[in-house]
């Protein structure tokens, strides 16, 4: 199974980390992961999970409304 677009809206650290680790090796070239609640002060689980995962922040854009967009450009 391969993914070209994934929308993660999990809020919690363990669930977000598990989802990232599941999705990353299954991403197609130029796929996108959209993660909600990355920049929210009250929601630190998502940002901590992203930092603890193998996700490269160099391939991301943060939106002004709190999302993080990851581009799989391997």
N, C-alpha and C positions, 0 to 999 in steps of 0.2 A: 504494500500500500504506500503510495506517495501522495504528498500534499503540495498544492500550489498556493493556498491561502488558508491561514489558521487564525481564528479569533479567540483569544484567551481572556476570559473575564472571571477569574477565580478568586481574587483578593487575598487568599491565604498563601503563606510561604510554601508549605509542603505540597499542596496541590499544584501550585504554579511551577515549582521546581520539577515535580514529576511529569507534568505536561510538557515542559520545555525539553526535558531529557528524552521523552518519548517521541516528540515531533522532530527534533533537530536532525537525527540521522535519516528521517523519512522525507525530508524536504526536496522538492524538485529544484533544479537550477532556476534562479530568479524568483523563488517563492517568497511570500511575505507572511510574517507573523505580526499580528496586531495584538498588543497587550494593554488592557485597560487598567487604570488605577496605578500606573507606575510612579507618577509624580505627586501623589496625594500624601499630605503630612500624616493623616490618620491611617493610611494603608501602606505600611512599610514592608509587608510580606512580599509583594510583587517585586519591588526594587531589590530587596535582599536576595530573592530567588534568582533574579536575572544576574546579579553580581556573583552568586555562587555557582552558576551554571557555566557551560562552555560557550555561551552566547557572546559573540564579539560586539562590544559596544561601538566599535568603529563602523559597524554596518547598520547603525540605528539612527533614527530621528525621533526626538521627543516633541510631542505636540503641546500647545499651550493649554489644552484641556485635560492633560494628564496621561495620555496614551504614549506608548513606546511602539515604534514601527521598526521591525527588523527585516532587512533585505538579504536573502541568501544568495550572495554573488560569488560563490566559490569558483 
